[in-house]
Amino acid sequence: MTQKKIISKNIQKIIIDNPATPGGEVTWIDIANARKAEIEYLRKKFNFNLAHLQASSSRATAQRTAIECTDEYIFLILHFPVFENGDGNIISAEIEFFIGENYIVTLHNNNLKALNRFFNLCKKDGNSTLSYEFESSAILLYEILDKLMIDCNEILDKNSINIANLEQVIFEQKSRRAVSEILLLRRNIINTRKIMLNHKNIIKRFSKFESGNIPEHKIRKYYNSLLENSKRFWENLEIQKEMVEILNNTNESLLNNRLNDIMKTLTIFSVIVFPLTLLAAIFGMNTMNGMPFIHSTNGFWIIMSMMMVGCTGMLIIFAKKKWL
């Protein structure tokens, strides 16, 4: 049986209670966009550390993950990558946890869709969750983290699609578009790596979690599964990073080849024109006496013929050198 209660606009509460295990239940309080009123509610209801409550305000943003253990609860800050307003950029979504023996409090900025979906699932069909079976905050935390990790795979899928599109763009030699797409992919991968960097270490610590009558090996089993998912995510991210670097090198090679072709064309053009320029400069000197062909009737055509011979000679030389 799952009881749900909306305490305020931003605070929702569900109680997961399995009749098959009398005397046990787990409470999940979910708070979106916590401000002064929500923080005051937690201060009155729970004996949380004031510094932890201040860190949970929606106006405060932590720059790193954190885990602190007290005698009564565990305070945890995690970050997960999410897309920013559909523009393709990945940003960090922060979530804070207060984890007690029979409760979990989550605070976030309402941009974690996977968390909202799982909360709604617990409200509508809580009997289908592991939390209902075990009535344990440790298992509930595992399920929340698992859903958030699975949702991160959408980012990997999106990256894979973008990498495939980028490869097509590069070999169509759309260089400017390729450069902008490479920059976006590299930025997203770097941001995701930074966000997910410390997850493995924190999950390892929770694999030693003790909770009620649940055997330690069961908790270890679930959190080890979560750890494997985290490792696989990181490995796929590393592969994508390497692929983007390879595509970036390929694009740079194509750009360099194109630049070399342009420089080669300009060089050939300037060298071919050189005899023309030289002859035009010579016959343009103001020395009337002794200058050949000046007083000849066909002087102009003789000079033009010399220019053509010079250009043809340069072309023959380039052809023999295989520079054309």
HUPE-V314406 format. One record per residue. N is the residue number from 1. RES is the residue in one small letter. PHI is phi in degrees with one decimal (999 if undefined). Layout:
[[N,RES,PHI] [N,RES,PHI]]
//
This chain:
[[1,m,999] [2,t,-120.0] [3,q,-100.6] [4,k,-120.9] [5,k,-151.8] [6,i,-95.9] [7,i,-80.7] [8,s,-151.8] [9,k,-59.0] [10,n,-105.4] [11,i,-120.4] [12,q,-125.6] [13,k,-138.6] [14,i,-129.4] [15,i,-117.9] [16,i,-96.0] [17,d,-132.5] [18,n,-97.2] [19,p,-60.4] [20,a,-71.5] [21,t,-123.9] [22,p,-62.1] [23,g,90.1] [24,g,-119.1] [25,e,-162.6] [26,v,-130.3] [27,t,-108.3] [28,w,-121.4] [29,i,-108.2] [30,d,-112.7] [31,i,-124.0] [32,a,-105.3] [33,n,53.7] [34,a,-64.4] [35,r,-124.9] [36,k,-59.7] [37,a,-64.2] [38,e,-69.5] [39,i,-64.1] [40,e,-65.9] [41,y,-60.3] [42,l,-67.2] [43,r,-62.8] [44,k,-75.7] [45,k,-81.6] [46,f,-125.1] [47,n,-95.1] [48,f,-82.6] [49,n,-63.2] [50,l,-60.6] [51,a,-63.4] [52,h,-66.8] [53,l,-65.8] [54,q,-65.3] [55,a,-68.2] [56,s,-89.8] [57,s,-67.0] [58,s,-66.5] [59,r,-82.8] [60,a,-105.1] [61,t,-125.6] [62,a,-78.9] [63,q,-93.2] [64,r,-152.0] [65,t,-71.0] [66,a,-153.1] [67,i,-142.4] [68,e,-134.6] [69,c,-107.4] [70,t,-117.1] [71,d,-68.2] [72,e,-107.9] [73,y,-159.6] [74,i,-115.1] [75,f,-104.9] [76,l,-136.1] [77,i,-118.5] [78,l,-129.5] [79,h,-123.6] [80,f,-133.7] [81,p,-76.5] [82,v,-139.2] [83,f,-79.4] [84,e,-92.4] [85,n,51.6] [86,g,71.0] [87,d,-93.6] [88,g,92.4] [89,n,-82.2] [90,i,-100.8] [91,i,-124.9] [92,s,-95.5] [93,a,-103.4] [94,e,-98.7] [95,i,-139.7] [96,e,-109.7] [97,f,-122.5] [98,f,-113.7] [99,i,-115.1] [100,g,-109.4] [101,e,-63.2] [102,n,-133.6] [103,y,-153.0] [104,i,-138.5] [105,v,-116.0] [106,t,-117.4] [107,l,-128.8] [108,h,-157.8] [109,n,-99.2] [110,n,69.1] [111,n,-108.5] [112,l,-98.7] [113,k,-63.5] [114,a,-63.9] [115,l,-65.7] [116,n,-63.8] [117,r,-64.1] [118,f,-69.0] [119,f,-62.0] [120,n,-65.8] [121,l,-63.0] [122,c,-63.8] [123,k,-69.9] [124,k,-87.8] [125,d,-142.2] [126,g,-63.2] [127,n,-64.1] [128,s,-88.8] [129,t,-95.7] [130,l,-65.5] [131,s,-59.8] [132,y,-67.5] [133,e,-68.6] [134,f,-101.4] [135,e,51.2] [136,s,-137.5] [137,s,-67.7] [138,a,-64.4] [139,i,-71.4] [140,l,-62.8] [141,l,-61.8] [142,y,-58.2] [143,e,-64.7] [144,i,-62.4] [145,l,-64.1] [146,d,-62.7] [147,k,-65.3] [148,l,-66.8] [149,m,-66.9] [150,i,-61.4] [151,d,-64.1] [152,c,-65.2] [153,n,-63.0] [154,e,-60.5] [155,i,-67.2] [156,l,-61.3] [157,d,-63.4] [158,k,-64.0] [159,n,-61.8] [160,s,-61.9] [161,i,-63.8] [162,n,-64.9] [163,i,-66.1] [164,a,-62.7] [165,n,-65.4] [166,l,-63.5] [167,e,-59.4] [168,q,-64.7] [169,v,-63.2] [170,i,-62.9] [171,f,-79.9] [172,e,-88.2] [173,q,58.9] [174,k,-93.5] [175,s,-63.9] [176,r,-63.1] [177,r,-64.5] [178,a,-62.0] [179,v,-61.6] [180,s,-65.9] [181,e,-70.9] [182,i,-63.3] [183,l,-61.7] [184,l,-64.8] [185,l,-64.1] [186,r,-63.6] [187,r,-62.9] [188,n,-64.8] [189,i,-67.5] [190,i,-63.5] [191,n,-63.5] [192,t,-64.4] [193,r,-60.8] [194,k,-64.9] [195,i,-68.6] [196,m,-92.7] [197,l,-57.7] [198,n,-99.3] [199,h,-61.7] [200,k,-60.7] [201,n,-64.8] [202,i,-70.0] [203,i,-63.0] [204,k,-60.0] [205,r,-66.1] [206,f,-76.8] [207,s,-67.0] [208,k,-101.4] [209,f,-62.0] [210,e,-114.4] [211,s,-147.6] [212,g,52.4] [213,n,-94.2] [214,i,-77.4] [215,p,-58.4] [216,e,-61.1] [217,h,-68.1] [218,k,-70.5] [219,i,-62.2] [220,r,-61.5] [221,k,-60.8] [222,y,-67.1] [223,y,-72.8] [224,n,-66.3] [225,s,-62.5] [226,l,-63.4] [227,l,-63.9] [228,e,-63.7] [229,n,-62.0] [230,s,-64.2] [231,k,-64.9] [232,r,-63.5] [233,f,-59.5] [234,w,-64.5] [235,e,-63.2] [236,n,-63.6] [237,l,-64.9] [238,e,-64.1] [239,i,-62.2] [240,q,-64.6] [241,k,-60.3] [242,e,-65.4] [243,m,-64.5] [244,v,-64.9] [245,e,-64.8] [246,i,-64.3] [247,l,-64.7] [248,n,-64.1] [249,n,-64.0] [250,t,-63.4] [251,n,-63.4] [252,e,-64.8] [253,s,-64.5] [254,l,-64.9] [255,l,-64.6] [256,n,-65.8] [257,n,-63.3] [258,r,-65.9] [259,l,-64.5] [260,n,-62.9] [261,d,-63.5] [262,i,-64.2] [263,m,-64.5] [264,k,-63.9] [265,t,-62.7] [266,l,-65.8] [267,t,-65.6] [268,i,-60.6] [269,f,-62.4] [270,s,-67.4] [271,v,-71.2] [272,i,-64.0] [273,v,-73.6] [274,f,-56.4] [275,p,-60.4] [276,l,-63.3] [277,t,-64.9] [278,l,-63.2] [279,l,-64.5] [280,a,-63.1] [281,a,-69.3] [282,i,-65.4] [283,f,-78.1] [284,g,-93.8] [285,m,-72.0] [286,n,-85.4] [287,t,-122.8] [288,m,-72.7] [289,n,-79.4] [290,g,90.6] [291,m,-77.1] [292,p,-66.9] [293,f,67.7] [294,i,-66.0] [295,h,-97.5] [296,s,-81.5] [297,t,-63.7] [298,n,-103.2] [299,g,-59.5] [300,f,-60.5] [301,w,-72.0] [302,i,-65.6] [303,i,-65.2] [304,m,-61.9] [305,s,-64.6] [306,m,-61.6] [307,m,-63.1] [308,m,-64.9] [309,v,-62.9] [310,g,-61.4] [311,c,-64.6] [312,t,-63.8] [313,g,-60.9] [314,m,-64.6] [315,l,-63.7] [316,i,-64.4] [317,i,-61.5] [318,f,-62.9] [319,a,-66.5] [320,k,-65.9] [321,k,-79.3] [322,k,59.0] [323,w,-93.9] [324,l,-90.5]]
//
